[in-house]
Each structure stands twice: as C-alpha cells, then as structure tokens.
Amino acid sequence: MSEENGSAKARFQIHAIVEVVLLLVLVAYMALAQSRMVGDDFSFTVVGAALMVLVTYWTLNTLRDGLEVIAVRIARSKH
C-alpha cells in the first residue's frame, strides 16, 4: 500500500509541475494573441486551440491523480 501512495504522489507532483508549465505557455500565447484577430492567421489560431485542448486534458488528468492520492490516503488511514 505504501508503494501505491508513493507512486501516486510522485505522479501527481510531476503532473502538477507539467500543469504549471503548460499554463505559463498558455498565458504567453494569450499575451501574443492579444494583438491578433481570431481566425486572421489560421495556423496561429489552430496552435492556440490545440494548446487549450492540451491544457484542459492535462488539468483533468492532474485532478484525477490528485483524487487518487486522496483515495490512497483514505484507504491507508482505514487500515
């Protein structure tokens, strides 16, 4: 059980770090996009949409890992 907690916690920490990096990249993209019109440059818009999809997917993955860490702690405390 302690191995599960350690691996879940380590995975959650790594995912949280990647989450912060992705959010910083998204903020930088939004700063660049301020002066552009949506759809004006199709490739720029596609990159932004893909980045938003990636951030959303990664956020949901990170939340799942966080819930897993909580579940392992609760299961461990019951034993």
N, C-alpha and C positions, 0 to 999 in steps of 0.2 A: 504494500500500500504506500509506503514512503517513497518508493521509486516512482509511482504514478504521480504523487504530489510534486516531486522534484522535476519530472519531465514536463508536467503540465505547467508548472510555474515558470520553468525556463522557456518553454514555447511561448507562453503569454508575454514574458518580458521581451523576447525577440520580436514578437508581433507588435508589441506596443512601440518599440523603437522604430520599426519599419513604418508604423502608422504615423508617427510624428514626422518622419522624413517625407512621406507621401503628402501629408498635409502642408508641409513647408513648400514642396514643389507646386502643389495646387495654389497656394497663396501667391507664389511667384508667377504662376501662369495667369492668375486673375489680375495681378498688377500689370502684366504685359498686355492683357486683353482689354484693359480699361480704355485705351485709345482706339480700339478696333470695333468695327461694327460686326454684329453676329452674321455669319454667312458671307462676309466680304471676302475673306480668304478661306476657302473651303478646307484646305489641309490644316490650317490653324484651328478651325472650328472642330474638325474631326479629332485632332490631338487633344483638345480640351474636353470633348465629350468622352473620349477613351480614358482620359485621366480621371474624370469624375466617376466613371463606372468602376475603375480600378480602386479608387479611394473608398467608394461605397462597399464594394466587395470585401476589401481588406478590413474595413471597420466592422462589418458583420462577422467576419472570421475572428477578429480580435475580441469582440464581445462574446462569441461562443467560447473562446479559450478562457476568458475571464470567468464565465459561468462554470466551466469545467473545473477551474481551480477552486471556486467556491464549493462546488459539489464534492470534490475530493476532500476538502477541509471538513465539511459537514459529516461526510461518511466516516472520516478518521476520528472525529470527536465523538461519534456514537459508539465507537468500539473501545 
